Amino acid sequence: MSSRVEVQPQMFRWARDRARLGVPDLAKRFPHLAEWEAGTTAPTLRQLEAYAAATHAPFGYLLLTQPPVEPMPIPDFRTVRDRPVTTPSANLLDTIYVCQQRQEWYRDYARATGETPLPFVGSVTAGADVVETGAAIRSILGFDLDARMRAPTWEAALRQFIAQAEEVGVLVMCSGVVLNNTHRPLDVDEFRGFALVDPLAPVVFVNGSDTKSGQMFTLAHELVHLWAGETGVDDADPATLEAGASEQWCNVVAAEMLVPAAAMREAFDADAPLAGEVQRLARRFKVSTLVILRRIHDIGGLPRAAFWAAYEAELERLHGLGARGTGGGGNFHFTEAARVSRRFARAIVTSTFEGQTLYRDAFRMLGISKLETLRDFGRTIGVGA
């Protein structure tokens, strides 16, 4: 008979809460979970190891007498109905950790290859003039409003936007899952993105579970944080009006980047029915209907009360449609390049094939487990072994 491991009952609850899993989610694999949580029986070592893997919890943590305090590793700018969100999930924590590892690796690589610090990182102060800041960021990115309007789809516009950010030195990572694990989807209701400031290796992560138009706003919002020199995780809600001053400012600048007030005033037809006008302008500017509503409010086209009513109605409509991204799909190698940043991918694959980086480190940071997969991936991004 296998020996049992004594575990404090609250540790089982802590692990599944951290993984955002309920008892029904785990009951089939762990039929005695309710008994473990009640303290009437204990798991075997093998069962406990399996439970740690299923809940993405460090095994040693389950042997503690009290749940550990896991503070957010970066500043937390998120709000839900203007209240701070305090408990990060395992998926969010692991995503931040792997992005920090990639950033640290790329920083060393950039130094070794003689790259110079990027002058735009931390070049503005939060609260600076919105129109001037938005125009300055668009100028550095080469962000052509007319070209984006001509993009055939939101996805094409987003790819163009990501490519422009990467061209100037930003590592843009866009994924809807933790690494390549499709069983660990990222929850857009928990966070939409984060920025990791560094003059040599600035990182923007965008939650790929959101809509393409939502990802567009998140990317713009996180780029503003880089320009302001602010590391942090966000919900990047274009309607945020009551959050901290920095978040409000980032939202307004992001909206100005994507939909300049001058262009909005010229395009907006105040006499047209609002619902149809919002849809038309969203297609024109390749942004979400929520961003358009915010910009109509910003230029004085909707009073505050009317804006909130329209915003809540549109939010409910979108939720009813299940408007979210897939976070994956398509060609694996093209998807992988987007998940880890094409700029980062080319650098680490090149370094690995040249013998400067260990294969195991490349596998870990890319979420790849086989040499042949790495070689195929390298060929896809133009790096041969």
C-alpha positions in Angstrom: 0.0 0.0 0.0 1.4 3.4 -1.0 2.2 5.7 1.9 0.1 8.9 2.4 1.4 12.4 2.5 -0.1 14.6 5.2 -1.2 17.9 3.6 -3.1 20.8 5.2 -6.6 20.8 3.7 -6.4 24.5 2.9 -3.5 23.9 0.6 -5.6 21.9 -1.8 -8.1 24.8 -2.0 -5.3 27.3 -2.4 -3.8 25.4 -5.3 -7.1 25.1 -7.3 -8.1 28.7 -6.5 -4.7 29.9 -7.8 -5.2 27.9 -11.0 -8.8 29.2 -11.3 -10.2 25.6 -11.1 -13.2 24.3 -9.2 -13.7 20.9 -7.6 -15.8 19.8 -10.7 -12.9 20.6 -13.0 -10.6 18.3 -11.0 -13.0 15.7 -9.7 -12.7 13.2 -12.6 -8.9 13.0 -12.2 -8.9 13.3 -8.4 -12.1 11.6 -7.2 -11.0 11.9 -3.5 -10.4 15.7 -3.7 -13.4 16.6 -1.5 -12.1 14.2 1.1 -8.6 15.7 0.9 -10.0 19.2 1.3 -12.1 18.0 4.3 -9.0 16.4 5.9 -10.6 12.9 6.2 -8.0 11.3 4.0 -4.6 12.1 2.4 -3.2 11.6 -1.1 -0.3 9.3 -2.0 3.0 11.0 -3.1 2.2 10.2 -6.7 -1.3 11.7 -6.4 0.0 14.8 -4.8 2.6 15.2 -7.6 -0.2 14.8 -10.1 -2.3 17.4 -8.3 0.6 19.9 -8.2 1.0 19.4 -12.0 -2.7 19.8 -12.7 -2.9 23.0 -10.7 0.4 24.4 -11.9 1.5 24.8 -8.3 5.1 24.2 -7.1 5.1 20.8 -5.4 6.9 22.1 -2.3 4.2 24.8 -1.7 1.6 22.1 -1.1 3.6 20.9 1.9 3.5 24.3 3.6 1.2 24.8 6.6 -0.3 28.0 5.3 -0.8 29.3 1.7 2.2 31.4 0.6 1.8 35.1 -0.3 2.6 35.5 -3.9 2.8 39.2 -4.7 2.5 40.4 -8.2 6.1 40.6 -9.6 5.5 43.9 -11.3 3.3 46.9 -10.5 -0.4 46.2 -10.9 -2.5 48.8 -12.6 -5.6 46.6 -13.2 -9.0 47.6 -11.9 -12.4 45.9 -12.1 -15.1 48.4 -11.7 -12.4 50.7 -10.3 -11.3 48.3 -7.6 -7.7 46.9 -7.6 -7.3 43.2 -8.5 -5.1 41.6 -5.9 -4.7 37.9 -6.4 -2.9 36.8 -9.7 -3.6 33.4 -11.2 -0.9 30.8 -11.9 -1.3 31.5 -15.6 -0.7 35.2 -15.2 2.3 34.7 -12.9 3.9 32.1 -15.1 3.4 34.3 -18.2 5.1 37.3 -16.5 8.0 35.1 -15.3 8.7 33.6 -18.7 8.5 37.1 -20.3 11.0 38.4 -17.7 13.3 35.5 -18.5 13.1 36.4 -22.2 13.8 40.0 -21.5 16.8 39.2 -19.3 18.2 37.0 -22.1 17.6 39.6 -24.8 19.2 42.3 -22.7 22.4 40.3 -22.4 22.2 39.5 -26.1 21.7 43.2 -27.0 24.8 44.2 -25.0 26.9 41.4 -26.5 25.9 42.4 -30.0 26.5 46.1 -29.5 22.9 47.4 -29.6 22.4 50.8 -28.1 19.7 51.9 -25.7 16.4 53.0 -27.2 15.9 56.7 -26.7 12.1 56.6 -26.6 11.9 54.3 -23.6 11.0 56.6 -20.6 11.2 59.7 -22.9 7.9 61.2 -21.8 6.3 62.0 -18.4 2.8 60.6 -17.6 0.4 63.5 -17.9 2.2 65.1 -20.8 0.1 66.7 -23.6 -2.0 63.9 -25.1 -2.1 65.0 -28.7 1.7 65.7 -28.8 2.5 62.5 -27.1 0.3 60.4 -29.4 1.7 62.1 -32.5 5.3 61.6 -31.3 4.7 57.9 -30.7 3.1 57.5 -34.2 6.0 59.3 -35.7 8.6 57.0 -34.2 6.6 53.9 -35.1 6.0 55.1 -38.7 2.3 54.6 -37.9 0.4 55.7 -41.0 -3.3 56.2 -40.2 -4.3 56.0 -43.9 -2.4 52.8 -44.4 -4.1 51.2 -41.4 -7.5 52.2 -42.7 -6.7 50.5 -46.0 -5.8 47.2 -44.2 -8.4 44.6 -45.3 -9.0 43.2 -41.8 -8.5 44.0 -38.1 -6.0 41.1 -38.1 -3.9 42.6 -40.9 -3.9 46.0 -39.2 -2.8 44.4 -35.9 0.1 42.5 -37.7 1.1 45.8 -39.3 1.1 47.5 -35.9 3.1 44.7 -34.2 5.7 44.8 -37.0 6.1 48.6 -36.7 6.7 48.2 -32.9 9.2 45.4 -33.4 11.0 47.4 -36.1 12.0 50.1 -33.6 13.1 47.6 -31.0 10.1 46.6 -28.9 9.7 42.9 -28.2 6.0 42.3 -28.8 4.7 39.0 -27.4 1.1 38.1 -28.2 -0.4 34.9 -26.9 -3.7 33.5 -25.5 -2.0 30.7 -23.6 0.9 30.0 -21.3 3.8 29.2 -23.5 2.3 26.7 -26.1 0.0 25.0 -23.6 -3.5 25.2 -25.0 -4.8 23.7 -21.8 -3.7 26.9 -20.0 -5.7 29.7 -21.7 -5.2 33.3 -20.4 -8.3 35.0 -19.1 -8.9 38.4 -20.7 -11.1 39.3 -17.8 -8.1 39.0 -15.5 -5.7 41.1 -17.6 -5.2 42.3 -21.2 -1.5 43.0 -21.2 1.6 44.3 -19.5 4.8 46.2 -20.2 8.3 45.5 -19.0 10.5 48.6 -19.3 14.1 48.2 -20.3 16.2 50.5 -22.6 17.7 47.6 -24.4 14.9 45.0 -24.2 11.5 46.6 -23.8 8.7 44.0 -23.7 5.0 44.4 -24.4 2.8 41.4 -23.8 -0.7 41.3 -25.3 -3.3 38.8 -24.2 -4.2 37.0 -27.5 -7.5 35.7 -26.0 -9.0 39.2 -26.7 -10.5 40.3 -30.0 -8.1 41.6 -32.6 -9.5 45.1 -32.2 -9.1 44.7 -28.4 -5.5 43.6 -28.9 -4.9 46.7 -31.0 -5.8 49.0 -28.1 -3.9 46.9 -25.6 -0.7 47.2 -27.7 -1.2 50.9 -28.0 -1.8 51.2 -24.2 1.3 49.2 -23.3 3.5 51.2 -25.8 2.5 54.3 -24.0 3.7 52.8 -20.7 7.0 52.1 -22.4 7.3 55.7 -23.5 6.5 56.8 -20.0 9.0 54.3 -18.5 6.3 52.4 -16.5 6.4 48.7 -15.9 3.1 47.1 -15.0 0.1 44.8 -15.8 -3.2 46.3 -17.0 -6.7 45.6 -18.0 -6.4 48.3 -20.7 -10.1 49.1 -20.6 -10.7 52.1 -23.0 -13.6 53.2 -20.7 -11.5 53.5 -17.6 -12.2 57.0 -16.3 -11.8 56.6 -12.6 -8.5 54.6 -12.3 -5.2 56.2 -11.3 -4.1 59.3 -13.2 -1.4 57.4 -15.1 -3.8 54.8 -16.4 -6.3 57.4 -17.4 -3.6 59.2 -19.3 -2.3 56.0 -21.0 -5.8 55.2 -22.1 -6.4 58.7 -23.6 -3.0 58.7 -25.4 -3.5 55.2 -26.7 -6.9 56.3 -28.1 -5.3 59.4 -29.6 -2.6 57.2 -31.2 -5.2 54.9 -32.9 -8.0 57.5 -33.5 -6.7 61.0 -33.5 -9.2 63.5 -32.2 -8.8 65.6 -35.3 -9.5 62.7 -37.6 -12.5 61.6 -35.4 -14.1 65.0 -35.6 -13.8 65.0 -39.3 -15.2 61.4 -39.7 -18.0 61.5 -37.0 -21.5 62.1 -38.2 -23.4 63.4 -35.2 -26.7 63.1 -37.1 -26.4 59.4 -37.9 -27.9 56.7 -35.7 -25.3 56.0 -33.0 -25.1 52.2 -33.3 -24.5 52.3 -37.1 -22.1 55.1 -36.8 -20.0 53.3 -34.2 -19.8 50.2 -36.4 -18.8 52.3 -39.4 -16.1 54.1 -37.6 -14.8 50.9 -36.0 -14.3 49.4 -39.5 -12.7 52.6 -40.8 -10.2 53.0 -38.0 -9.7 49.2 -37.4 -10.4 49.5 -33.6 -13.0 48.2 -31.3 -16.5 49.7 -31.1 -15.6 50.4 -27.4 -12.7 52.6 -28.4 -14.9 54.4 -30.9 -17.5 55.1 -28.2 -14.7 56.4 -26.0 -13.5 58.7 -28.8 -17.0 60.0 -29.5 -17.2 60.9 -25.8 -13.7 62.5 -25.8 -14.6 64.9 -28.7 -17.9 65.9 -27.0 -20.2 63.8 -29.1 -21.6 61.8 -26.1 -22.2 63.2 -22.6 -20.8 61.1 -19.7 -24.1 59.5 -18.8 -25.0 58.7 -22.4 -21.5 57.3 -22.9 -21.7 54.9 -20.0 -25.2 53.7 -21.1 -24.0 53.1 -24.6 -20.7 51.5 -23.4 -22.5 49.1 -21.1 -25.0 48.1 -23.8 -22.2 47.5 -26.3 -20.2 45.5 -23.8 -23.2 43.3 -23.1 -23.7 42.8 -26.9 -20.0 41.8 -27.4 -20.2 39.4 -24.4 -23.3 37.9 -26.0 -21.4 37.3 -29.2 -18.5 35.7 -27.4 -16.2 38.1 -29.1 -12.8 36.8 -28.2 -9.7 35.7 -30.0 -8.6 32.1 -30.3 -5.1 32.5 -28.8 -3.8 30.0 -31.3 -4.6 28.1 -34.4 -3.1 28.4 -37.9 0.4 27.5 -38.8 2.3 26.6 -35.6 5.5 28.3 -36.5 3.9 31.6 -37.5 1.8 31.5 -34.3 4.9 30.7 -32.2 6.8 33.7 -33.7 3.9 36.0 -32.7 3.7 34.5 -29.2 7.4 35.1 -28.3 8.1 38.1 -30.5 9.6 37.6 -33.9 12.5 39.8 -32.9 13.3 37.7 -29.9 12.8 34.5 -31.8 15.3 35.4 -34.5 17.8 36.4 -31.9 17.6 33.4 -29.7 17.5 30.8 -32.5 20.5 32.5 -34.2 22.4 32.5 -30.9 21.5 28.9 -30.2 22.6 27.6 -33.6 25.8 29.6 -33.2 26.5 27.8 -29.9 26.1 30.9 -27.7 22.9 29.8 -26.0 22.2 26.3 -24.6 19.5 24.4 -26.4 17.7 23.7 -23.1 17.4 27.5 -22.5 16.0 28.1 -26.0 13.6 25.2 -25.5 12.4 26.6 -22.2 11.9 30.2 -23.4 10.3 29.2 -26.7 8.1 26.5 -25.3 9.6 23.9 -27.7 10.7 20.5 -26.7 12.3 18.9 -29.8 15.4 19.8 -31.8 13.7 19.2 -35.1 10.8 21.5 -34.1 13.4 24.2 -33.3 15.1 23.7 -36.7 11.7 23.9 -38.5 10.8 27.0 -36.5 14.2 28.6 -37.4 13.6 28.0 -41.1 10.2 29.6 -40.9 11.6 32.8 -39.4 14.6 32.8 -41.8 17.3 31.3 -39.5 18.9 28.1 -40.6 20.9 25.7 -38.5 
